[in-house]
Amino acid sequence: MTGGGADAGAIRPGRYVGRSVRRVEDRRLLTGCGRFLDDIRLEGTVHAAFARSPHAHARVEAIDVAAAAVAPGVRAVLTAADLAAVPPLRSDPMAVDLCRVTEWPVLAGDTVRFVGEAVAVVVADGAGSAEDGVDLVAVEWAPLPAVTGIDDALRPGAEIVHAGWPDNVLMRTAGGGGDPAGAFAGAPVVMAETFRSEPVTGVPMEPRGCLAWRDPSTDVLTVWSSHQTPHVLRSLLAEALAYPEHLVRVIVPDLGGGFGIKTHLYPEELVVAALALRLGRPVKWVQTRREDLACNNYCRDHEIAVELAADADGHLRGLRVRIRMNAGAYALVPGFGAILEATGAARQILGPYRVGHYGYEAEVVVSHRVPRGAYRGVAMVTTTFSMERVMDLLAARVGLDPAEVRRRNLITAGEFPYRNALGIQYEPASFVECLEAGLAALDYAGARAEQARARAGGRLLGVGLATYAEFTAPSARALAWRGIVRVPGFDSTTIRVEPSGTVRAYSSLTAMGQGIETALAQLIAEELGVAIEDVSVGFGDSSLSPYGSGAFASRGAVVGGGATILAARRLRAKILAIAARALEAEPADLVLGEGRIAVRGAAFRSVALADVTRQAYMVGPVALPEGMEPGLEETVYHDPPIQSISNGAHLILAEVDPATGGVRVLRHVVVHDCGTVINPMIVDGQIHGGIAQGLGQALSERAAYDEAGQLLTGSLMDYPLPRADDLPHLEVAHLETPSTLTVGGMKGMGEGGTIGAVAAIANAVADALGPAGAAVTRLPLLPERVRAALATR
């Protein structure tokens, strides 16, 4: 398995790399030729629907399925007793001070622990018939007290979520580096503030779903799923079902968005696969939008208390944080849940700042809410929000401009490779440079002058800054450190050059709208000197693609792209070795491009790539060099460095309506650095999408609950997503500081739009409110909260 090192180094811009090449997948998707999960039709398919709990916490006294079982079209109704052979989803422990294990039953038996937990499944000839059958499942409930929030779960005498536990603590750990106590002792400036974030979810255009069928002729169980990690899903399914893994095939068709929420194993996949084995027929389940909002994981149910010590001139001396997070009812499998968020927050909150002394405590609790898990940006959104608010509060305390207090504390170019208080090494980045470029692009002085004029006229304008470090593409070692032991960490690519000279590749990544099909095709075309039209890239089939981790944590270009470059370079070396014999030249003297191999400086001495590839497959008149194996195919498994670190700066000009508390973003400037940029258009698109989701979290999106744990935002009428007209024109600029560790110099970049947007919008709103802005400590910034802050002026 490869890492960085010898093959690391930035790719130079060429015919394809560094160019805004039109996405190769768009023709298929925009003309209605995409094939999503619900587009797959198999003869004899039956449909599943789930009966779910209306209570956050209750005993299941009895379930009567008699009426449902005889309803028109219904084939079967099953409860927990019928699927007793399917084990619960058991979370993985972690080597920290305290870490307990939860077991999430695929169908709840005697107790439900969140609204939406499934207690029965109805199988019918059609989806409508299955849903009608669910309405006839009669459950006798005995409601129990529920704990919902973090404080509620930790109060003395709180209802215990999992029987046998002494309290509701799922995980607890502490750590740090340097001398935090010494840094705080006698510090001229000591500040403390607590920041809270309410849970949000991804709301993908395509909800989750799966289709399973066992082929009786081969015993192969094929599971089609809208999932981000097909190989991991295959392994987990095989283990849980006690079915031979080589007879399990997972196919991910076109995926209508993932955003992290489709990285987990949910009970529905196990139930549908078990039903396919049991019934001998294809079984399909497609989530409704109401199920999406009730039953998919939420993220960022966080509380971060920050203590800061600084000198009178605004230089940071030390930081102490207490991180508390709500896991919901169960820890997710694999471990992309609240434990990952808490340990990640502890490691990432220092971000781009020079902090020599740091201490943290992290605690995760269980509650009677739907499980919390991955969503774009994970904990970096709330740690950046917390740290950037603190920096603005520090600026106000010491009488500095918010930009200046950042200049004094950002890690500078001359300090790399920089090692922070936890011993985490940063590769070269452009923290200061991104901030300065953003200030120039916004015309910061002009924005402040405009703000002053607006205030004189009674308008509330605010300028918000956010700088951040985006920790991306964790390696196997980094994942294991944070308790994720069932995700391999590496990714892989197989590339085959056909006898015709065209190229076919298969990647362990998953395409979910992020443009990875185009990006990998660009890398292959660049390395092999072929037209991008002659390259095809396949994803999402565990039987065709080599094993790997899939798509999450902004790892596509770094890990999958690294594997792709290395495989292409191996093929390139073989192609040049074959051509060298025909051209009577050394391979180092040959140039590959435009479908030909030529001697450098003597283009008339050349051979067509297609002639070389036919020779490689021994279908031409010229034999291969002695001892060389035939064929042109390479597979590379690539485990990246411990992590890559992108960075950027967001600058916001926003206006607050004092009458309504509504917020309107007038300008949004982003300067982003993800190392080598493969396709600027795709990077811009990822930033735009991330900003849209960040705007939602900052201003409107949240899961709201009543005291009994009932979800109050179970439809898009109550869970307001941003609309296109809520966003301003987005101004994006790129800096490139290539990674010194990754193959090609790429860094991950899928989450920076969200990470930076939330903090910058919050700071802009706080700035617009003037002294009342100190109250901006809770997300989202709902109009009633903004009005309440204004009332304190």
N, C-alpha and C positions, 0 to 999 in steps of 0.2 A: 504494500500500500504506500502511495506516495504522500509526501507532505510538501512544505514549501522548500526553501533553500536553493539548491542548485538550479532549479528551473524557474525560480521566482524572477521577477523583473517585469517592468511595464511593457505592454505591447505598444509599438508605435502606430499612430494613425496610418491607415492604408486605404486600400480600395473599399473596404467594408467597415473595419473597426474605426470607431470615432465618427461614423457617419449616421445621419438620421435616415436609415434605410426603412422603407415602408414595411410594416409588419406582414410577414408572409402568411400568418394565420387569419388575417382580417378578411381576405376575400371569402374564405369559407364561412366565417362567422357572420359577416355582414350580409351575405346573400341567403341566409337561412339554411345553410348546409351543415351547420354545427350539429353534433349529436350528443345531447345531454342525457342524463340518467333516465329521465322520464320519456325520452324519445325511443328507448330500447323496448322493442316488443318481441316477446317470445310466445310461441303457441302454447296454450294451456296455462298461462300465468294466472295465479290467484293473487289477491291483494290483501294486505294486512293493515289494520288500524288498531290503535291502542286505547284502552280505557284508562284514564288517568285520574289521579287524586285531585279533588277540589280543595283539599286541606293542606296546610303546610306541615301539620303533624297530627297523626291520627292512628288509632289501631284499626286494623281491618278485622271486624268481627265475623263477617261472612260475605261470600260472593255468590250470587245466584246467576248462573249463566243459562238457565233453561230457556228463557224466552229468546235470548240472543241466538242460541244454538239452532232454533227452528225457524229463524227469520229467513225471508226469501234471499236466496243466493249465498247464504252463510255455509261454509264448509266445516269450520271448526272454531271452537272458542277454548282458549287455554289460559290457565292461571299459573301461579308460581309452582304449585304442586305438580303440574304437568311438565314443567321444565326444570325439575329439581336436579337433573343431571348436568345442567349448564351452570357452571360455577359463577359466583359473583365477580364483579370487577374489583380485584384486590389491588390496592395501591402499593407502591414500593416504599420501603423505609429509607431513611437517609441518615448518615452518620453525623448527627448533630446532637446538641444537648438533650433534646427530646423530639421524637418523631413517632407518632402513632400511625397505625394502619387502618384504613377504612375498607369496608366491603359493600359494594353497591350491587344489590341483586338485580338480575335482568328483568324480573318482575317482582314487585314487592309482595312479601307474604303476609306477615302479621303487622307490620308497621310501615307507614309512609313518612318521609322526612322532608318533602317539599311539594309545593303545588305543581302538578304535572308529572309526578312520578308514576310510572305505569304499573298497573296491577293485573291487567289481563290484555290479551291480544285476540282480535277477531279476524278470521281469514274468510274471505268471500270471493265470489266470481268477479266482482267489480269493486272499485274503490268506494263508490257510493254505498253499495250494499254493506261493505265492511263498516263504514262509518255509521250507517243505520243500526247495524248490530251492536256497535259500541253503546249507542243510546239505550239499548235494552239490557245491558249488563247492570244488574242491581247489586250495589255494594252497601253493606251495613257498616257505617263508620262510627267510631267513638272518638270524637275530636279531643286532642290533648293540647296543653299549652305549648306555645312555640317561642323560640328565641330567634331573632332576626338580625339585629345589629351586633357589632363587635362588643360594645359595652354591655349589651343585653346578655350576650353569651358568657361574659366573664363575671357578671355580678354574682355575689354570694347567693346560693340557693337557686341559681338558674336551672331551668329544665335541662337535663343531660341529653344531648342529641344521640349519642351512641351508648347503649347500656353497657355497664361495666367500667366506663371511664370515670375517673374521679372528678373531672371537669371537662370543659369543652375546648381545651387547647390541643390542637393538632400538631404543631411544631413550635419549638422555641430554640433560639440560638443567639449567640453574642460573639463579638469579635472586634477587631480594630487594628490600629498600628500607630506607632509613634507614642507620644505622651499626651493624651487628651487632657488629663487632669492638670498637668503642668501648663498646657496652652491656655486653659481657662483661668488659672490662678493669676490674679492681678491684671487680666486683660482689660484695656481701657474701654472696650465695647463688648458687652455680652447681651445677646438677644435670644429670644425663644418664641417660637410660633408653631402652631399645629395646623396641618393642611389635610383636608379630607376630599375624597373623590367618591362619587356614587357610581354604582355599577353600570356598565354599558356593554353592548354586544354588537356583533358584526353586521347582522341583517344582510346576508348575501342575497343577490338577486335570485339565485337558485338555492332554495332551502336544501337541507340534507335529504338523502334518500339512498336506498340500496335495493338491489335485485339479486337473488341467489337461485342457483339451479345446479343440481348434480346430474351430470351426464351419465346415464346408466351404462353406456358402452365403455366408458373409461374410468368411471368413479371420480372424475375431476369435479370438484365443487368450485364453480365460478361465481364470484361475487363482484357485481358491478356496483360501485359506490362513488358518491360525490365526496371524496376524501382526499386529503393532501399528502398522505404517506402510504402509498399502496403496499410496499414491501413490509413495513412495520405492521400494517393492518393484517396482512396475510399471516405473519408470524403469530400475532395475538389471537386471530381467529383459530388457527390450527391448534394452538395451545389450549384455548378455552373449550373447544369442541372435541378435543382429543382425536383430531382427524389428521392423517399424515400431511405434513406441510407440502410435500412435493405434489400432492393431489389437491391443493388449494391454489386457485388462481384469482388474483384481484385485478380488476380492470377499472381504471378511472377514465371515463369518457371526458368529453369537454366539460369543464368545470366552471360554473357561473359564480365565481368568487369563493374565496376561502377565508382569508383574513385571520387564520389561526384557529377559528372555532371548529374547523374540520380536520384538526390534527388528532383529536381524541378518539378513543374507542368508546362508543356509547352503547347502551344495552340494545338498542334497536338492531344494530348490525348482527349481534349475536343471536337475537331472537329470530330474525329473518333467515339467517343461515341455518339455524337449528330446525326451523319449520321446513325449509327446502329439503333437508335430509329426512325429516320425519314424514313429510307428505309425498315426496317423490315428484314434486311439481315445482316449476318456477314460482317464487314468491317475491312480490314487490311491495315496498313501502316508500311513499313519498310524503315528506313532511308538509303540513299546512303552515301557513304564515303564523297562525296562532300558536302552533306547536313550536315554531322557530323562536318566537318571543318568550314562550314559557319554559321550554325544555333545553334549548341550546345553552352552552356555558356563557356566563357573563364574566367580565373582567373589571379590574380597577375598583374593587370595593375596599378602599384603602384609607388608612390614617397614618400620617407621617409627622411626628413631632421632631422639630429641628431646634437644636441649640447651637449658636454660632458665637465664636470668640474672634475679635478682630482688633487691630490697632486703630488708633484715632484717624489715621490716614486712609482707612478702608482696606488695608491688606488683611487677608484672612489668616488667623492663627490656628484655629482648630474647629472641629465640628463633632457634635454628638447627635445621633438620631435614634429615635425609637419608632420602629416600623410595626404596625399592626394591620393584619389583613384578614378578610373574611373568605373562607374557602367554600362556603355553602355546606351542603350536607355531606359531600363525599370528596375525597381527593381523587383527581382524575388519573386515568391510565391512557397512555404513558404519562409521565409526570410533568406535563405542561400546565400545572395548576397553580394554586395559590402558594404552595411551597416554593416553586420555581420563582414566582413573582417576588416573594419575600427575600429569598437569598439573592436574587438578581438585584433588587432594590438596594440591598446592603452593599453590594459590590459596585453599583453603577451611579449612586447619588453624587459622588464627587465629580463626575462628569469631566468637563474641560478645565476644571479649576485646580490651582496649586494649593493643596491642603496637606500640610505636613503631619498633622495629628488628628486622628479620627477614631471614634468608637461608635459601635452600634449594638442595638438589641432588636431582634426580630421575632415576632410572634404571629402565629396563624391560628385562627379559631374556626370551629365548625358551627353551623347554624342551620336553621330550617329554611334555607334558600336553595335554589338550583345551584349545582356545583359551579365554582369559578374556575376559569381556565384561560387559555391563550386568546389574545386579541391584539391586533396590530399595535406594536410598540410595547406591549405588556407593561412592566413596571416602569420602564423608562419615561413613559408619559407623565406619571405622577411624581417620579423623582425629579424630573426636569421642571415640572410645574412648581414643586416645593422649593428647589434650589434657586430657580430664577425669581420667584417671588421674594425669597430671602435676600437675594442680591439687590433687588429694588428697595427693599426695606432697609438694608444696610446703607445704600446710597443716600436715602432720606435721612437716616440717623447721623451720618457723618458729613452731610452737606455736599455730596458729590453728584454729578450727573450719572444716571444709570449706565451710560456707555463708559464713562471713565472708571467707575468701580469695577467694571468687567475687565477693562484694559489692565488694571493693576493686578488682577488675579488669574487671568487666563494663562495657561501654559504656552510659552512662546516657542518659536521655531528652533531657537538655539538650545532648547532643553531636551530635545528628543535624541535618542529614545528615553522617554521619561518613565520613571517608576513611582507610582503613587503610594500613599500610606499603607495600603494593603499589599503592596508588592506587585501590583498589576502593572505590567509594562505596556506603554503606549507606543505604537509605531508613529512615524511622522504624520502630523496633521496640520491643519491650518486654522486653528481656533481664532487667533487674532486677525488673520488675513480675511477670514469670512466675515467677521464683525465689521472690519473697516470697509470692505467692499459693500456690505449691506448698508452701512451708514451713508456711503457715497451714493448708492443707487436710490435710496429713499430721499436723499438730500435732507439729512437729519436736521441741519440748522434751519433749513427752510420749513421743515415739518414743525419744528418747535415755534417758529415765528407764526406759522398758520394757526397753531394751537393757541397762541397768545391772542391773536386777533379774534379767533372764534370765542374764546372765553370772555373777551371784552363785550361781545355781542350776545352773551348768554348761552352759547352752545358749548356742550361738553365733549371736547375732542381729547383723545389720549394717544400717546405714542408708546408702543410696547416692544421690548427687545427680548430675545431669547437666544442664547448660544447653547450648544449641546454637543455631547459625544454620543454617537450611535453605535452601541456594541452589537456586532453582527457576526453571523456565520460561526457559531461555536463549534469547536472540534469535539471529538469523542471524549477527550479528557475534560473539557469544559462542561459538557453535558453530564458526565458522571459525577463531577464535583458537586453539581446542583441536583443530584438525585435522579437523573434520567438515565436509567441503565438499560432500557429496552429499545432505545433508539441508537443506531450504530455510530452516528456522527459523521461518517464519510458519505460521499456520493460517487457515482460512477458513470462512465460513458463507454459505449461500444460504437466504434466507427468502422464501417465497411465501405471500401471503394470497390464498386462493381467493375466487371470487365469492360463495361462501356465508358468508364471514367466518371460516372455519376456516383454520388455519395449518399449512403443511408446511415443514420445514427440513431441510437437508442439511449435515452438518459434515464437514470433513476429518479430524476426530479419529476415534478408534476406541473403541468401548464394549467394555470387557473386565471388567466387574463393578464398576467404580468409581462407578457411579451418574451418569455424565455425561449420559445421556439425560434423566434427571429434572432435573438442574441446568440444562441448557440450556433445557428446556421451562419451568422456573420463570422464567428470565430473559426469555424471549420473552413468556410470559403477563403478566409484570409490566409490561414495556415497552409491549405492545400492548393491555393492558386486556381480555384475553380469558380464558376459563376454561382451566385447564391441560388439561382433557379435550379441548379443541378444538385442541391443539397436538400434532403428531407430529414426531419428529426421527429422521432416517435417518443412518446411518454406513456406513463400510467398503466403499464401492463406488466405484472410481476413475472410473466412467463417469457416476455420478450426483452425487457430491460434488465440490465444487471442490478444486483441488490444495492440498496442505498437507503438514505434517510427520507428523501422526499422534499417537499417545499415548505419551509417555515424559517423564521429567524433571519430573513434577508440573506439566504445562503446560496441562491441560484447561481449568480455569476461567479461568486468566490469559489464555491465547492464544486458544483456541477460544471461551471465554466472552466475551472482549473483542470478537472478530469478531462474535459473535452479538448483543451489545448494540448495537454500531455499526450493524449491518444493520437491527435492529429499530427503532432510533431514526430511521434514514432513512425507513423505511416509516411510522413514526408521523408524521413530519413531513408526508409526502405525504397521509396519511389526514386529518390535521387541516386541511391546505390545501384538500382537496376539501370537507370538512364546513363549513369557514368560510364558503364561498360560500352554502351552503344556510341557514346559521344567521345570516348577515349579521353576522359577528363576526370579530375578528382571531384567527388561529391561536393566538397566545399566550394568549388568553382562554378557550381550550377545555380541557376535561378529558375524558380518555379512560379509560373503565373500565366494567366489568360489561357489556361488549358494546355500549356506547352512547357517543356524543360529546355533551357538554352544555356550555353556556355556564357558566363558573365563577360561582357564586352565583345562578344562575337555571336550576335543573335541569329546569324545565318546558320550556325551550328546548333540545331535544335531537333527535338523529337516531340511528337504529340503525346500528351498525357494518356490518351486512350490507347496508343500503341504500347506504352509501358504497362498499363493495367492489364491489357490482354496478355502481355508477356508474363506478368505476375501470375495469371491464372493458367498459363501454359496453353493458351488457345491461339497462339500466333506462331510464326515460323522461327522465332529466335528463342533459344533456351534461356532459362534463368542462370545467373552466376552459380558456380559450383558451391554446393552446400547451403544454398538459400532455400528456405521453405516457400512453397507457393502460397498465393493468396495475399490479400491486403485487408487485414482486419485486426483491430487492436481494442482491448478493453483495459481501462485504467480505473482503479479504485483510489480515490483521493481523499485523505483526511487533512483538513486545513490546519493552519496554525491555531493556537489556543483561541484566538478571536481576531477579527479585523475591526478597526474603529473608523467609521465615517464621522463626519462632523458637518456643522452648518450653523447658520444664523437666520432667524426669522425676524422681520421688522414689520410692525403693524401700525397703521393709522386707523383708528376706529372712533365712532361717535356714539354716545349714549343719549337716548331720549329721556330727559328727566321726568316727563309725564308718565311714560309707560315702563321705563326701565329696560326697554329694548336696546339691543346693541347692533350696530351696522358697521361692518368692516369696510373701510373706504379704499385702503391700499394694503397689499400684502406682498412684501418683497422677501425672496428666499435666495440665499447664497449657499450652495451645497457642494460638498467635496466628498466624492466616493471613489477617489483614486482614478484609475483608468476608466473612462467612459466608453462603453461599447457602442451604445446607441443613444445620443442625447435626447431624441424624441421620446424614447421609452422611459428614460430617467425623468424627463419632465412630466410624463403622464403619471408615473408612480408618485411623484411629489404632489401633483394636482389632486390625485385621489386621496392621498394621505391627509392633505390639508382639509378636504371636504369632511373626512371623518373626524379630524381634529376639531373643526368648527362645530360639529354636532356635539362632541363631548364637552367642549368649552361652554356652549350656550344653551343647549336644549335637551340632549339625550340623557336618560337615566332610567333605571328600573326602580319604580316606587312601590312601596309595600305598606299595608296597614299593620296595625299592632298584632294581628293574628297571622301575619306572614303572607297574606293574600296579595298577589301581584296586581297592581292597579294600572299598569301600563302594558296590557296584553294585546294591544292592536296598534297599528300605525296611526290610528286616530289619537292615541294617548302617548305613543313613543315617537316624538316628532323628529324625523330625519331632516337634514338640510336639503334645500331645493337648489336648483341651479342658480336661481336669481338671488340666493343668499350670499353667493360668493362674488368677490370683486374680480377684476382682471388680475391674474396671478403673474408676478414678475419674477422669473427664475434665472439665476446666473450660476455658472459652474466654475469651480476651481478644481484643479487636478493635482493632488499630492499622491502619486502612486504608492501603493503598499510596498514595503520592502520585504514582506513575508509571503505574500500570496503569489500564485502563478498568474502572470499577466498584470499584476499590480492593481487588480480590482479590489474594491471594498463593497460590503453590502450597502443597500440604499433603500430598501422597501418601506422602512418605518419612519424615516426622518421627517417626512411631511407631517405626520401626526404628532410626533414627539415635540417638534418645535412650535407647531401651530397653537397647541393648547396653552403652553406657557406664554407665548407672545400675546395671544388674545387676552389672557387673564391680566397680564401686565398693562396692556393698553386700556382695558376697562378700569383697572385700579388707578392708572394715571389720569384718566378722564374724570374720575371721582374726586381727585385731589386728596386732601387728608383723609377723607372717608374711604379711600382706596385701600387703606391698611386692613379693612375688613374683608378683602377679597382673599379668602382662605378656603373656600369650598366650591367644588365643581358639581354640577354645571352652574353657570352664572345666570340663573333664571331671572326673568324680569322682576319678580317679587323680591328676590334677594338683592338685586341691584337697587331697587327702590328703598329697601330697608337700610342699605348702606348709605344711600343719599340722605336719609332721614337723620343720620347721626352727624351730618355736617354742622 
